């Protein structure tokens, strides 16, 4: 079972990018629905304005004996109804066709329609599309964050790697192979070796090596390498609320014992 679990973990790590993409896509479906709803509403409002003015233009052209049938057909093809006008606006916004093609026809229906169409293009391209893009990017970034299990696994993996590296470094510093460190060896390595810089990466900025060793050792003058590594791993980083609460509790117990 352990082997199967380890294989599954390695497989999930291999497909991590694919999992992030799938999570982002699935999580963006709700945003997609509301974004499309907003776009449809915008298309509908602009289409009503354009169709209303186009109807007045077509009625005026029908009364004109010099009307151009080709021009009328072109106008009806893109502004013949609210649905057709919404499709035209959608194509102009998403690159279904160049908006200048539609503008060349719309401007024939009057200055007001041409101005409304230009305002629509500026509004949809500069404001709406950029806002929706930022909205989707923000949502995807949130969904791409690792979940609780992934963060816990990463913290555990980092802790184990640091513990293993510190153990290997201390074993190399143990020249006599006794498996322990004394105060002199520790002070020497802290002043001249890599141990000081490695402990600094753990958040242990040790200015007084002998005082730090006294905090770790027991009644003997030497400390086991394993005990030393475990103590350093516990001391790394800033003090947590649990550490402060434990210290306060021990202080109260000492005062009561007196």
N, C-alpha and C positions, 0 to 999 in steps of 0.2 A: 504493500500500500504506500509506503514511504517513497518508493521508487516511482510509482505512478503519479503521486502528488508532485514530486520534483520535476517529472517530465511535463506535467500540465503547467506548472509555473513557468518553466522555460519556454513552452509553447506560447503562453500568454504574453511573455516578454517579447517574443519574436513578432507577434501580431499586435503589439501595443499601439502602434500608429494607426493600424486599421481599426482597432477598437475605439480609439479617440475620434476618428472620422465618423464612424457609425453612430457613436453617442451624440456627436455634434449634429449630425443630420436628423436623427430621431428627435432630439431635443429642440430642433428649430422648426418642427412642423407647426406648432402652435403659433410661433412668430410669423411663419409663412402665411398661415390662414389670415391673421389680422392685417398683415402687410398687403395681401391681395385684396382684402375687403376695403382697406383705405384707398388703394389704387382704383378699384372699381368705383368708389364714391367720387373720387376726383374726376375720373373719366366721365362719369354721369353728369356732374355739375357743368363741366366745360361743354359737354355734348349738347346739353339743353340750350345753352346760350348760343352755340354755333348753329344748331338746327333751327332755332327760332328766327334768327336773322337770315338764314339761308332760305327759309320758307317765304319770308318777305321778298327776298331777292328773286326767287323763282316766280312768284306771283306777278312781280313787276315785269319780268322778262316775258311772261306769257301774254301780257298786254301789249308788249312791244312787237311790232310787226317785223323788226329787223333782228330778231333773236338768232343766236348761233346754236344750232342743234348739237354740234360737237361739244361746245362749252357747257351746255345744259347737261349732257350725258356725263361729262367729266365731274361736274359738281354733284350730280345724283349718285355717282359711283362711290364718292367718299363722304358725302354729307346727306345722303338720301333719307336716312332715318336716324333715330337716336342710337340704335344698336350698331348701325354701320359707322356712325361718327365715333362711337366709343372704340370700335375696332381700329379706325383710322388713328385715333389718339394713342392707342396701345402700340400700334406699329411704329408711330413716330417716336414714342418714348423708348422702345426696346430695340430699335434697329431693324424692324421688319421691313422698313423702307426709309430712305432718306427723307427727313422732314421738309427739305427744300422742295421735293416733288409735290408734297401736299400743299405747301405754302403757295406754289405757283398757281394752283387751282383755287385755293381759298381766297387769295387776294382779289380774285375776279368777282367775288360776292360782296365786296365792299371793304372799306378801310377798317370798320369796327371788327369784323371777323378776322381780318389779318392781324390787327393788334391783339385780339384775344388769343389767337393761335401762337403768336410770338411770346406773349406773356406766359402761356401754358408751357411752351418749350423751356423757357428760362426757369420757371417754377419747378417743373418736373425733373430737369437735369441738374440744376444747381442745388435745390433744397431737398426735394423728396427722395431722390435716388441716393444722395449722400447720407441722409438721415437713416434710411433703411439699411444701407450698407454698414454704417456704424453700429446700428442696432443688432444686425446679424453677427458682426464681428465680436461685439461685446458678449453676446449670448454664447457664441462658439468658444470664446476664451474661458468663460465660466465653466462650460461643460467639459472643456479639455483639461481642467484641473484634476489631478489624481484624486480618487475617492479615499475614504478613510482607511480601507484595507491596504491600498497601494502605498499611502503615506506611512502607515505603521510598518509595512514590509521594508520600505526604503530606510526608515529610521533604524530598524533592527539590523539591516544589512550594513549600514554605516557604522553602527556601534560595534558590530562583530569585526569589521575590517580594521577599525581603529584599535580595538583590543588586540587583534592578531599582530598588527604592525608594531605596537608598543611592546608586546611580548617578545617578538623576534629581535627588536632593537636591544632590549635589556639582556637577552640571552647572548647576544654578540658582545655586550659590554662586560659580561661575567667571564673574565679571562681564566679564572681558576676552576670554572665549571662547578662551583659549589651550589649553584641555584639560589644564591642569596646576594644581597647588596649591603655593604656596610656604609657608614657615614663618610669615610674617606673616599671610597670609590664613587659614591654618589656625588659628592662635592666636586671631585675631579672631572667627572663626565659632564656635570652641569656647567662647568667653566670652560671646558675645552672640546666637548663632543657635540653630537647631534641631538642628545636627549633634551637639552634645553629648548631647542627650536621645535622639536616635535611636541613637547608638552605645551609650548606656546600656541600651537595650532589647535590644541584641545581647550584653550582658554585658561591655562595655568601659567600665569606670569610669575615665575619664582625668582625673587630677588635675593632671598636668603636661603641657600640650599640646605644648610645645616638645620635651620629652624623648621623647614618644611619636612626634612627627614625625621626630626623629632616628633612631629605631629603624626607620622605614619607608623613608626616603629613601636614595638611593645617594650617589655622590660629588657630584652636582649639588645645587643649593639648591632645586630643585623636584622634584615627583613627579607622574607621570602619574595622572590621575583613575582610569583603569582599574586601574593597579597599586595605587593606594591602596585602592580598593574591594575588590580581591582579597585584599590583605593584611589588611584589617579582617575580612573573612569568615573568614579562616584563624585570626585571633586571638580570635574571639568564643568565649565559653563557657570552661569550666574546662579546664585542661591534662589531656590524656588520658595513658594509660600509654605510648602510642607516642611522644608528645612528650617525655615524661620519659626514655624509653629512648634516643631520638635525641639529646637533650641530653647524657646520660651518655656516649654513644659519641663525640660530638664532643669532650667534655672529655678522654676517654682519648686520642684522636688528637692533641689539642694537647699533652698531656703527653709523648707519645712523640716528637713533632716537636722538642721542646726537648732 
